[in-house]
Amino acid sequence: MGSRKTHSKKTTAGTSVAGAKGEDWTAADEAALDAYENSPEGRAGGQAPPKTKAEQLTALFLKTPEMQECAQTADAINSALNEDDTVPIRIDVPRQLIRLAEFLEEKRARRAGVKPVTVDQTLRDRLLNQLQDDLHSLVVEPGRFDYYRALWNEFCDEHGAPEEKIPGPESDTPI
């Protein structure tokens, strides 16, 4: 038996409910405390409450091969990410959408009191922001992606938990 902390609580009348061992403790108090500390409830003291069904399913889902691959890939990308190690790409963008990007950059720059950056830089920044957001979401909210949302929903069906499914954009249920 280890040392106990002092648990001295006062009632509204100011009388001691339970003091430190040796103060107001009786043999019955000591026996009751020992019984509680050795019970499953007492041994679980300080631990998180039992997991909800959704938390239990999530823990199981994260152990599936698909989610292990997802976590390993996201971790590998995140660990090796070097914004100076780039690959040039070429994309065709409709002329009017380029005009939109230029227009929005002009407004941003005017508000910030700076010179607008080129449309190349504007589109590069937007693409990088989107991809970095995707990487973050892959780690913290993979259900945002149709592929992983479908896997989760199938997993919920297989485990008899259709109420835990994530509605898709095509669903009538608002997200």
C-alpha positions in Angstrom: 0.0 0.0 0.0 1.5 3.4 -1.0 1.2 6.7 0.6 -2.1 8.5 0.4 -2.8 12.1 -0.4 -4.6 14.2 2.2 -8.3 14.3 1.3 -9.8 16.7 3.8 -13.2 17.9 2.8 -15.5 20.0 4.9 -19.2 19.9 4.9 -21.2 23.1 5.0 -21.3 22.8 8.8 -17.5 22.7 8.8 -17.0 19.2 10.1 -14.5 16.9 8.5 -15.8 14.3 6.1 -12.5 12.6 5.6 -9.1 13.7 6.7 -5.6 12.4 6.1 -4.8 9.0 7.5 -4.2 9.4 11.2 -6.4 12.5 11.7 -10.1 11.6 11.5 -9.6 8.1 10.0 -11.1 5.0 11.6 -10.3 1.4 10.8 -13.6 1.3 9.0 -12.6 4.4 6.9 -9.3 2.8 6.0 -11.0 -0.5 5.1 -13.6 1.3 2.9 -10.9 3.3 1.1 -8.7 0.1 0.5 -11.8 -1.7 -0.8 -12.5 1.2 -3.2 -8.9 1.6 -4.4 -8.8 -2.2 -5.1 -12.1 -2.2 -7.0 -12.2 -1.9 -10.8 -13.7 1.6 -10.4 -11.0 2.7 -8.0 -8.2 1.2 -10.2 -9.6 3.1 -13.1 -9.4 6.4 -11.2 -7.8 9.1 -13.3 -8.3 7.2 -16.5 -10.5 8.5 -19.3 -14.1 7.3 -19.2 -15.1 4.4 -21.4 -15.0 5.3 -25.1 -18.1 6.2 -27.0 -19.1 3.9 -29.9 -17.7 6.4 -32.4 -14.4 6.6 -30.5 -14.2 2.8 -30.4 -15.0 2.5 -34.1 -12.4 5.2 -35.0 -9.7 3.4 -33.0 -10.5 0.2 -35.0 -10.7 2.0 -38.3 -7.3 3.7 -37.8 -5.8 0.2 -37.5 -7.1 -0.9 -40.9 -4.5 -1.4 -43.7 -5.9 1.5 -45.7 -5.7 3.9 -42.8 -2.3 2.7 -41.8 -1.2 3.4 -45.4 -2.9 6.9 -45.2 -1.1 7.7 -41.9 2.3 6.5 -43.2 2.0 8.4 -46.5 0.9 11.6 -44.8 3.7 11.3 -42.2 6.3 10.6 -44.9 5.2 13.6 -47.0 5.0 15.9 -44.0 8.5 14.8 -42.8 10.2 15.2 -46.1 8.3 18.4 -47.2 10.8 20.9 -48.5 9.4 23.9 -50.2 12.6 24.6 -52.0 12.5 21.1 -53.7 10.0 21.9 -56.4 8.9 20.4 -59.7 7.7 22.8 -62.5 4.3 22.0 -63.9 2.3 23.6 -66.6 -1.5 23.9 -66.5 -3.9 25.4 -68.9 -6.3 27.9 -67.2 -9.2 29.7 -69.0 -8.2 33.3 -69.7 -11.2 34.7 -67.7 -10.2 32.8 -64.6 -6.7 34.3 -64.9 -8.4 37.7 -65.1 -10.3 36.7 -61.9 -7.1 35.8 -60.1 -5.5 39.1 -61.2 -8.6 41.1 -60.1 -8.6 39.5 -56.6 -4.9 39.9 -56.2 -5.2 43.6 -57.1 -7.9 44.0 -54.4 -5.8 42.2 -51.8 -2.7 44.2 -52.6 -4.6 47.5 -52.5 -6.1 46.7 -49.1 -2.7 45.7 -47.8 -1.0 48.7 -49.3 1.5 46.7 -51.3 2.3 46.0 -55.0 0.3 43.0 -56.4 2.3 39.8 -57.0 2.2 38.1 -60.4 -0.6 35.8 -61.4 2.0 33.0 -61.4 2.8 33.6 -57.8 -0.9 34.1 -56.9 -1.8 30.7 -58.4 1.3 29.0 -57.0 0.3 30.3 -53.5 -3.3 29.1 -53.9 -2.2 25.7 -55.1 0.3 25.3 -52.2 -2.2 26.4 -49.6 -4.8 23.9 -51.0 -2.3 21.1 -51.0 -1.1 21.9 -47.5 -4.7 22.0 -46.3 -5.3 18.6 -48.0 -2.3 17.2 -46.2 -3.5 18.5 -42.8 -7.0 17.1 -43.5 -5.6 13.7 -44.5 -4.1 13.5 -41.0 -6.9 15.1 -38.9 -10.1 14.6 -41.0 -9.6 12.0 -43.7 -13.4 11.7 -44.0 -13.3 15.0 -45.8 -12.1 13.1 -48.9 -14.7 11.0 -50.7 -12.5 7.9 -50.8 -11.9 7.8 -47.0 -15.5 8.9 -46.3 -16.7 5.9 -48.3 -14.3 3.5 -46.5 -15.5 4.8 -43.1 -19.2 4.4 -44.1 -18.5 0.8 -45.3 -16.7 0.2 -42.1 -19.6 1.5 -40.0 -22.0 -0.8 -42.0 -19.8 -3.8 -41.4 -19.7 -3.0 -37.7 -23.4 -2.4 -37.3 -23.1 1.3 -36.7 -24.9 3.0 -39.6 -25.7 6.0 -37.2 -21.9 6.8 -37.2 -21.7 7.2 -41.0 -20.5 10.5 -42.5 -23.0 12.0 -44.9 -21.6 12.8 -48.3 -22.2 16.0 -50.3 -24.9 14.1 -52.2 -26.8 13.4 -49.0 -29.9 15.3 -48.0 -28.6 15.5 -44.5 -26.6 18.7 -43.9 -23.0 18.1 -42.7 
